[in-house]
Amino acid sequence: MRRLLPALLGLLLLVAGCGVGRDAAGGGPGQDFQFVAPGGQVRITYDPPESRRPITDLRGESLLREGTQVGIGDFPDTVRVVNIWGSWCGPCRAEAPELQAVAEASRGKAVVLGIDVRDDRQAALDFVTDRGITYDSIYDAPGRTLARLDGYPRNVVPSTIVLDRDARVAAVFLVPVGSSDLLPLITRLAAEPRSGSSR
């Protein structure tokens, strides 16, 4: 029991520090996004726009163009749909064609960028080739790119983060998404005025 007491106290402190008295976006004005799921929600939107927090450029090696880098900063002044996936993930198989449809239907208003996690590169390439996926992904087998998202649950795959044109988090889906979830949101975000941020 004496050995368990320090561990239990540490766990209580950890639980007490998570999500108490903080909004879903976390942080204060001017601070980067810190993820908190209020009440265990799995579909979270951040409104009004002034309440949103930005994400510092997520960047890593391109899955489709080995040896080159790709990141959200490559697509300024556009809505960005960032999807965390893996070829080993069953729900990702149904979700990927939906995201490809979103990428095609929202061309000029939004881009889709994947983050491929805990994966074998060839398996990931076969996955996108077999499904006709043309949008790129960050190949993030070691999880370094995803680790830059403060507090984001790295074990929830698939999940999707939607950024407005200022790279502020506008929505998070901790469940598989479809075009019916994303296209109306993209249309609304694309019509919002810029905040003046250069991200």
WOCOR-V460045 format. One record per residue. N is the residue number from 1. RES is the residue in three letters. PSI is psi in degrees with one decimal (NA if undefined). Layout:
n->[N,N]
res->[RES,RES]
psi->[PSI,PSI]
This chain:
n->[1,2,3,4,5,6,7,8,9,10,11,12,13,14,15,16,17,18,19,20,21,22,23,24,25,26,27,28,29,30,31,32,33,34,35,36,37,38,39,40,41,42,43,44,45,46,47,48,49,50,51,52,53,54,55,56,57,58,59,60,61,62,63,64,65,66,67,68,69,70,71,72,73,74,75,76,77,78,79,80,81,82,83,84,85,86,87,88,89,90,91,92,93,94,95,96,97,98,99,100,101,102,103,104,105,106,107,108,109,110,111,112,113,114,115,116,117,118,119,120,121,122,123,124,125,126,127,128,129,130,131,132,133,134,135,136,137,138,139,140,141,142,143,144,145,146,147,148,149,150,151,152,153,154,155,156,157,158,159,160,161,162,163,164,165,166,167,168,169,170,171,172,173,174,175,176,177,178,179,180,181,182,183,184,185,186,187,188,189,190,191,192,193,194,195,196,197,198,199]
res->[MET,ARG,ARG,LEU,LEU,PRO,ALA,LEU,LEU,GLY,LEU,LEU,LEU,LEU,VAL,ALA,GLY,CYS,GLY,VAL,GLY,ARG,ASP,ALA,ALA,GLY,GLY,GLY,PRO,GLY,GLN,ASP,PHE,GLN,PHE,VAL,ALA,PRO,GLY,GLY,GLN,VAL,ARG,ILE,THR,TYR,ASP,PRO,PRO,GLU,SER,ARG,ARG,PRO,ILE,THR,ASP,LEU,ARG,GLY,GLU,SER,LEU,LEU,ARG,GLU,GLY,THR,GLN,VAL,GLY,ILE,GLY,ASP,PHE,PRO,ASP,THR,VAL,ARG,VAL,VAL,ASN,ILE,TRP,GLY,SER,TRP,CYS,GLY,PRO,CYS,ARG,ALA,GLU,ALA,PRO,GLU,LEU,GLN,ALA,VAL,ALA,GLU,ALA,SER,ARG,GLY,LYS,ALA,VAL,VAL,LEU,GLY,ILE,ASP,VAL,ARG,ASP,ASP,ARG,GLN,ALA,ALA,LEU,ASP,PHE,VAL,THR,ASP,ARG,GLY,ILE,THR,TYR,ASP,SER,ILE,TYR,ASP,ALA,PRO,GLY,ARG,THR,LEU,ALA,ARG,LEU,ASP,GLY,TYR,PRO,ARG,ASN,VAL,VAL,PRO,SER,THR,ILE,VAL,LEU,ASP,ARG,ASP,ALA,ARG,VAL,ALA,ALA,VAL,PHE,LEU,VAL,PRO,VAL,GLY,SER,SER,ASP,LEU,LEU,PRO,LEU,ILE,THR,ARG,LEU,ALA,ALA,GLU,PRO,ARG,SER,GLY,SER,SER,ARG]
psi->[-39.3,-34.4,-32.7,-27.8,-48.7,-38.7,-42.5,-40.2,-41.0,-41.5,-41.5,-40.1,-40.1,-46.6,-41.6,-28.1,-6.8,116.1,4.5,119.8,19.6,146.7,174.0,-34.6,-25.5,168.4,171.2,-179.7,134.5,-9.3,156.0,161.7,134.8,122.3,132.2,131.3,103.9,121.3,23.1,21.0,150.1,-9.1,108.0,130.2,149.6,105.0,150.0,170.3,-33.1,-20.6,-10.1,151.9,144.8,163.1,127.9,147.5,117.1,124.1,148.3,-174.3,136.1,135.2,-43.5,-24.7,78.9,136.4,-6.1,162.1,149.5,147.7,173.8,-24.7,-12.4,-7.7,64.1,157.0,36.4,156.7,135.9,127.8,110.5,115.6,124.9,125.0,172.0,149.6,-20.4,-5.9,116.5,-52.4,-24.3,-27.6,-38.4,-31.2,-35.8,-46.5,-32.1,-42.3,-35.0,-40.5,-38.7,-44.8,-40.5,-43.1,-25.3,15.8,130.3,-20.2,-29.8,159.5,151.8,132.9,125.1,160.4,107.3,116.6,151.4,49.1,158.8,133.6,-45.0,-39.2,-39.7,-41.8,-41.7,-39.7,-50.0,-35.3,-46.9,-28.1,4.6,32.6,124.5,-17.6,151.2,167.2,152.6,124.9,106.3,52.1,-42.8,-7.9,17.4,-39.8,-47.4,-30.1,-17.8,-13.1,102.6,118.0,-2.2,135.7,107.5,-12.3,-1.3,102.6,125.8,158.4,161.5,136.5,128.5,124.2,139.9,-174.4,-12.9,15.2,28.2,143.7,117.7,-26.2,150.8,132.7,115.8,27.2,163.5,145.3,161.7,177.3,-30.7,-25.9,-39.9,-39.0,-45.1,-37.7,-43.6,-44.4,-43.7,-45.0,-37.2,-26.9,-10.7,145.2,149.9,153.6,-10.9,-3.5,150.7,5.5,NA]
